[in-house]
């Protein structure tokens, strides 16, 4: 059985120090096949926050892919925001939007952040035509006997969570990914876990969200998802830092 740790929204600068250490200890003790980090590694995209996040990721000692979250863009520095939005990520660039080719599973990135949008709240998600085309091209190259998981920061459509993503062109992207044979989309942003099964034009696809390891929890204590893959089947277990037994995340069906 393959085990993937799906973690999100650590927000270095506002991280829960105990939760970050707890996750690191679990990775080192249990050695999952990979860690998928779906964005918001930092709180304000400061250099020291990226340095702290890099050190943490390097210590994990397993394959890691990192998506860019809205908090990882320098919104408070207009010059950096528009002309070099990713320059502070150079220390972790080999992990950023890195496809992972694992036995039986392919992890493919999708960018859902934007340096600017034609709406007031730039923290919300956006899937550009170029980003979707790039992801679909990568999916097309995956051998047909693999499970395909997309990793991105924003939920493409809303789940049953307090926070929202309002991802522009997200529903269109989800339909295209389902038609391409993608099995699940792994996301963060909303700080609460979920697993929702959709069927779009006869094509099944799951939206899976992870919680947070930051101080900015909502309805769930600090947590991450463990995705357990057994052949063509996979389940999601929420592992929360509350002393309770690990919980199989119920798979809801979209209405």
Order of alpha helices (4+ residues) and beta strands (2+ residues): beta-alpha-beta-alpha-beta-alpha-beta-beta-alpha-beta-alpha-beta-beta-beta-beta-beta-beta-beta
